[in-house]
Amino acid sequence: MAGLKELRTRLETAKSTQQLTSAMKMVSVSKLRKAQGRTARVREMCFRLMSIYREMSQGDEAGIKHFLLHQGYGKVEKVLVVVIGSDKGMCGTFNTMVCRAAEEHIRQDYASLSRSDIMLCCIGNKVAQYFASKGYATFPGLGNLSAGDLDYSRLAAWMPALIQAFQSGRIQKADVVYCRPVNAATQQVRVQGLLPVSGIMKLDEETIEEIRKHGESSASVFSVQAARRRASYFRPGMVEVMPGKEAVLEAMLPKVALLYLYLAVCQSATAEHGARMTAMSQATDNAEELIKELNLRCNKLRQSGITNELIEIVSGATAQL
């Protein structure tokens, strides 16, 4: 009966695991809903800011091109790549996708640069652990950040160091690699230029169509028309600039980069909770299948033991006749 005892121990372990994964799934569902609401609000702010930018820069391309944060450097020799992941595991291939996409991006777009010219800033302990042994430099003063407690105020306190490094030429381009949610169960890796901000501010037909096609669950953007309305919310004459366009643009461009980076952090958090919910759901289903299989094996083994005992009793009784 040692086999039956072992099966019962495995059965109890499987039931405990199922309870744990089921609880983690419910926690992820709750966190996912909160993250979706936050992402939707931040995304709406990005659309509004983009509308203000379009209104201010309309007909004055030459006036805005002299801003370094907008135009950028002609030749890029120093690069910073911000990689956003999670602090915890048990979320499927979420962190693996981000890390591999970051490496592929560096290999394809910056093949001419040495590793000493490519600096990384990892948001999330898992991606920081992955890149710790890859030989990439960490930008002095920035280091790696924890994704769990990173809110807008902490990001705003961190961002000026990045802006100053870009304006002084210590880095000449900054990109961000993160996962965004397509729906609650599916995530998609995105690589986006962060500095200069001209790439962020573009919302062309292709981008609008991509938003419509991939209709993220937290986006509240389900059609091209809705995206266009958000992109052109401020029409000509609706925006009055005080004290002047130059001063407003100079103050606005760093906030554009900050807001987009915060949006990327929010999208990554939404994708993380969705990935963990899916992973825990699959783990719960697998535990249920294992419990059924172990129950069946226990019943068969117990039935076999009872049958053997009955055979022994009958045989003993028969032998005494």
C-alpha positions as CSV (number, residue, x, y, z in Angstrom):
1,M,0.0,0.0,0.0
2,A,3.0,2.3,-0.2
3,G,2.0,3.3,-3.7
4,L,-1.5,4.4,-2.5
5,K,0.1,6.5,0.3
6,E,2.4,8.2,-2.2
7,L,-0.5,8.9,-4.6
8,R,-2.6,10.4,-1.7
9,T,0.4,12.7,-0.8
10,R,0.7,13.8,-4.5
11,L,-3.1,14.4,-4.5
12,E,-3.0,16.7,-1.5
13,T,-0.1,18.6,-3.0
14,A,-2.0,19.0,-6.3
15,K,-5.1,20.3,-4.4
16,S,-3.0,22.8,-2.5
17,T,-1.4,24.0,-5.7
18,Q,-4.8,24.4,-7.3
19,Q,-6.0,26.5,-4.5
20,L,-2.9,28.7,-4.7
21,T,-3.0,29.2,-8.5
22,S,-6.8,29.9,-8.3
23,A,-6.2,32.6,-5.7
24,M,-3.4,34.2,-7.7
25,K,-5.7,34.2,-10.7
26,M,-8.4,36.1,-8.8
27,V,-5.8,38.6,-7.5
28,S,-4.5,39.1,-11.1
29,V,-8.0,39.7,-12.4
30,S,-8.6,42.5,-9.8
31,K,-5.2,44.1,-10.5
32,L,-5.8,43.8,-14.3
33,R,-9.1,45.8,-14.0
34,K,-7.4,48.6,-12.1
35,A,-4.4,48.7,-14.5
36,Q,-6.8,48.8,-17.5
37,G,-8.6,51.9,-16.0
38,R,-5.3,53.6,-15.3
39,T,-3.9,52.9,-18.8
40,A,-7.1,54.2,-20.4
41,R,-6.8,57.5,-18.6
42,V,-3.1,58.0,-19.3
43,R,-3.7,57.1,-23.0
44,E,-6.4,59.7,-23.2
45,M,-4.0,62.3,-21.8
46,C,-1.5,61.3,-24.5
47,F,-4.1,61.9,-27.3
48,R,-4.9,65.3,-25.8
49,L,-1.2,66.3,-25.6
50,M,-0.7,65.2,-29.1
51,S,-3.6,67.3,-30.3
52,I,-2.1,70.4,-28.5
53,Y,1.3,69.7,-30.1
54,R,-0.3,69.4,-33.6
55,E,-2.1,72.7,-33.2
56,M,1.0,74.5,-32.0
57,S,3.3,73.1,-34.6
58,Q,1.0,73.5,-37.5
59,G,2.5,75.7,-40.1
60,D,5.6,76.2,-38.0
61,E,7.8,73.2,-38.7
62,A,10.9,75.3,-39.0
63,G,10.2,76.9,-35.6
64,I,10.1,73.6,-33.7
65,K,12.9,71.8,-35.6
66,H,15.6,73.7,-33.7
67,F,14.5,72.1,-30.4
68,L,17.0,69.3,-29.8
69,L,14.4,67.2,-27.9
70,H,12.3,67.3,-31.0
71,Q,14.8,67.0,-33.8
72,G,17.6,64.8,-32.2
73,Y,21.1,64.3,-33.4
74,G,22.2,63.6,-36.9
75,K,24.6,60.8,-36.1
76,V,23.9,58.5,-33.2
77,E,26.9,57.1,-31.3
78,K,25.5,56.7,-27.7
79,V,22.2,54.9,-27.1
80,L,20.0,54.2,-24.1
81,V,17.5,51.4,-24.2
82,V,14.8,51.3,-21.5
83,V,13.5,47.8,-21.0
84,I,10.2,47.4,-19.0
85,G,9.4,44.0,-17.5
86,S,8.1,42.8,-14.1
87,D,9.4,42.3,-10.6
88,K,7.8,38.9,-10.2
89,G,7.6,35.7,-12.2
90,M,4.8,33.3,-12.8
91,C,3.5,35.3,-15.7
92,G,4.3,32.9,-18.6
93,T,6.7,34.2,-21.3
94,F,6.0,37.8,-20.5
95,N,9.6,38.8,-19.4
96,T,11.2,36.4,-21.9
97,M,9.4,38.1,-24.8
98,V,10.5,41.6,-23.7
99,C,14.2,40.6,-23.1
100,R,14.4,38.8,-26.5
101,A,12.8,41.7,-28.3
102,A,15.3,44.2,-26.7
103,E,18.3,42.0,-27.7
104,E,16.9,41.7,-31.3
105,H,16.3,45.5,-31.4
106,I,19.9,46.2,-30.3
107,R,21.3,43.6,-32.8
108,Q,19.4,44.9,-35.8
109,D,19.3,48.7,-35.2
110,Y,22.7,49.2,-33.4
111,A,24.9,46.6,-35.0
112,S,27.6,49.2,-35.7
113,L,27.9,50.3,-32.1
114,S,30.0,48.5,-29.5
115,R,28.4,47.3,-26.2
116,S,30.2,50.1,-24.4
117,D,28.1,52.6,-26.5
118,I,24.8,50.9,-25.6
119,M,23.4,51.5,-22.1
120,L,20.5,49.8,-20.6
121,C,18.0,50.9,-17.9
122,C,15.8,48.0,-16.7
123,I,12.5,48.6,-15.1
124,G,11.6,45.4,-13.3
125,N,13.8,42.9,-11.4
126,K,13.3,40.1,-13.8
127,V,14.7,41.9,-16.8
128,A,17.5,43.4,-14.7
129,Q,18.5,39.9,-13.7
130,Y,18.5,38.8,-17.3
131,F,20.7,41.6,-18.6
132,A,23.0,41.6,-15.5
133,S,25.5,39.2,-17.2
134,K,25.2,40.5,-20.8
135,G,27.9,43.1,-20.5
136,Y,25.8,46.2,-21.2
137,A,26.6,49.4,-19.3
138,T,24.1,51.0,-16.9
139,F,23.7,54.7,-17.3
140,P,25.3,56.5,-14.3
141,G,22.8,58.0,-12.0
142,L,19.8,56.1,-13.4
143,G,20.4,52.4,-12.6
144,N,17.6,49.9,-12.6
145,L,14.1,50.6,-11.2
146,S,11.5,48.4,-9.6
147,A,8.3,48.1,-11.7
148,G,6.0,47.4,-8.7
149,D,6.2,50.8,-6.9
150,L,6.9,53.0,-9.9
151,D,4.3,55.7,-10.1
152,Y,4.1,59.0,-12.0
153,S,5.8,61.1,-9.3
154,R,8.8,58.7,-9.0
155,L,9.1,58.6,-12.8
156,A,9.0,62.4,-12.9
157,A,11.8,62.6,-10.4
158,W,13.9,60.2,-12.5
159,M,13.2,61.7,-15.9
160,P,15.2,65.0,-15.6
161,A,18.5,63.0,-15.4
162,L,17.6,61.3,-18.7
163,I,16.7,64.6,-20.3
164,Q,19.9,66.3,-19.1
165,A,22.0,63.4,-20.5
166,F,20.3,63.7,-23.9
167,Q,20.7,67.5,-24.1
168,S,24.4,67.2,-23.1
169,G,25.1,64.5,-25.7
170,R,26.0,61.7,-23.2
171,I,23.2,59.8,-24.9
172,Q,22.0,60.7,-28.4
173,K,19.0,58.4,-28.7
174,A,16.7,56.6,-26.2
175,D,14.3,53.8,-27.0
176,V,11.8,51.9,-24.8
177,V,10.9,48.2,-25.2
178,Y,7.8,47.0,-23.4
179,C,4.8,44.7,-23.7
180,R,1.4,46.1,-24.4
181,P,-1.9,44.3,-24.1
182,V,-3.8,43.3,-27.2
183,N,-6.5,41.7,-25.0
184,A,-6.6,40.3,-21.5
185,A,-4.9,37.0,-22.7
186,T,-2.6,38.3,-25.4
187,Q,0.4,40.6,-25.2
188,Q,2.5,42.2,-28.0
189,V,6.0,43.6,-27.6
190,R,6.5,47.2,-28.8
191,V,9.8,49.0,-29.5
192,Q,9.3,52.8,-29.6
193,G,11.7,55.8,-29.8
194,L,11.5,57.9,-26.6
195,L,14.1,60.6,-27.4
196,P,13.9,62.6,-29.6
197,V,10.2,63.0,-29.1
198,S,9.3,63.6,-32.8
199,G,8.6,59.8,-33.2
200,I,6.2,59.8,-30.3
201,M,4.2,62.7,-31.6
202,K,3.3,61.1,-35.0
203,L,-0.1,59.6,-35.3
204,D,-0.4,58.8,-39.0
205,E,-2.9,56.6,-40.8
206,E,-0.8,53.5,-40.3
207,T,-0.6,54.1,-36.5
208,I,-4.4,54.8,-36.3
209,E,-5.1,51.6,-38.2
210,E,-2.8,49.6,-35.9
211,I,-4.7,51.0,-32.9
212,R,-8.0,50.0,-34.4
213,K,-6.8,46.6,-35.6
214,H,-5.2,45.6,-32.3
215,G,-7.9,47.3,-30.2
216,E,-6.3,47.0,-26.8
217,S,-8.7,46.0,-24.1
218,S,-7.9,49.1,-22.1
219,A,-7.6,51.5,-25.0
220,S,-11.2,52.7,-25.4
221,V,-10.3,53.2,-29.0
222,F,-12.2,50.9,-31.3
223,S,-12.4,52.7,-34.6
224,V,-10.3,54.9,-36.9
225,Q,-12.9,57.6,-36.4
226,A,-12.5,57.5,-32.6
227,A,-8.7,57.8,-33.0
228,R,-9.0,60.7,-35.4
229,R,-11.3,62.5,-33.0
230,R,-8.8,62.1,-30.2
231,A,-5.9,63.2,-32.5
232,S,-7.7,66.3,-33.6
233,Y,-9.5,67.2,-30.4
234,F,-8.1,70.7,-30.4
235,R,-9.0,72.4,-33.6
236,P,-7.4,75.6,-35.0
237,G,-8.2,78.6,-32.8
238,M,-9.0,76.5,-29.7
239,V,-5.5,76.7,-28.2
240,E,-4.1,80.0,-27.0
241,V,-0.4,80.0,-26.1
242,M,0.9,82.1,-23.3
243,P,3.5,83.6,-22.8
244,G,4.7,82.3,-26.2
245,K,5.1,79.3,-28.4
246,E,8.8,78.9,-27.8
247,A,8.5,78.8,-24.0
248,V,5.5,76.5,-24.1
249,L,7.2,74.0,-26.4
250,E,10.4,74.1,-24.4
251,A,8.4,73.1,-21.3
252,M,6.1,70.7,-23.1
253,L,8.6,68.4,-25.0
254,P,10.2,66.9,-21.8
255,K,6.6,66.2,-20.5
256,V,5.8,64.4,-23.7
257,A,8.6,62.0,-23.2
258,L,7.7,61.5,-19.5
259,L,4.0,60.9,-20.3
260,Y,4.8,58.4,-23.0
261,L,7.2,56.5,-20.8
262,Y,4.6,56.4,-18.0
263,L,2.1,55.2,-20.6
264,A,4.5,52.4,-21.5
265,V,4.9,51.5,-17.8
266,C,1.1,51.4,-17.4
267,Q,0.7,49.3,-20.5
268,S,3.4,46.9,-19.3
269,A,1.7,46.5,-16.0
270,T,-1.6,45.8,-17.7
271,A,0.0,43.2,-20.0
272,E,1.8,41.6,-16.9
273,H,-1.4,41.1,-15.0
274,G,-3.1,39.7,-18.1
275,A,-0.2,37.3,-18.7
276,R,-0.2,36.2,-15.0
277,M,-4.0,35.7,-15.0
278,T,-3.7,33.5,-18.1
279,A,-0.7,31.6,-16.7
280,M,-2.5,31.0,-13.4
281,S,-5.7,30.0,-15.2
282,Q,-3.8,27.4,-17.2
283,A,-2.0,26.2,-14.1
284,T,-5.4,25.8,-12.3
285,D,-6.8,23.8,-15.2
286,N,-3.7,21.6,-15.3
287,A,-3.9,21.0,-11.6
288,E,-7.6,20.0,-12.1
289,E,-6.6,17.4,-14.7
290,L,-3.8,16.1,-12.5
291,I,-6.3,15.8,-9.6
292,K,-8.7,13.8,-11.7
293,E,-5.9,11.5,-12.9
294,L,-4.6,10.9,-9.4
295,N,-8.1,10.3,-8.0
296,L,-8.6,7.7,-10.7
297,R,-5.3,6.0,-10.0
298,C,-6.0,6.1,-6.3
299,N,-9.4,4.5,-6.8
300,K,-8.0,1.8,-9.1
301,L,-5.2,1.0,-6.6
302,R,-7.6,1.0,-3.7
303,Q,-10.0,-1.2,-5.6
304,S,-7.2,-3.6,-6.5
305,G,-6.2,-3.8,-2.9
306,I,-9.7,-4.6,-1.8
307,T,-10.1,-7.2,-4.5
308,N,-6.8,-8.9,-3.4
309,E,-7.9,-9.0,0.2
310,L,-11.3,-10.5,-0.8
311,I,-9.4,-13.1,-2.9
312,E,-7.2,-14.0,0.1
313,I,-10.2,-14.3,2.4
314,V,-12.1,-16.5,0.0
315,S,-9.0,-18.6,-0.7
316,G,-8.4,-19.0,3.0
317,A,-12.0,-20.0,3.6
318,T,-11.9,-22.4,0.7
319,A,-8.7,-24.1,2.0
320,Q,-10.4,-24.8,5.4
321,L,-13.3,-26.7,3.8
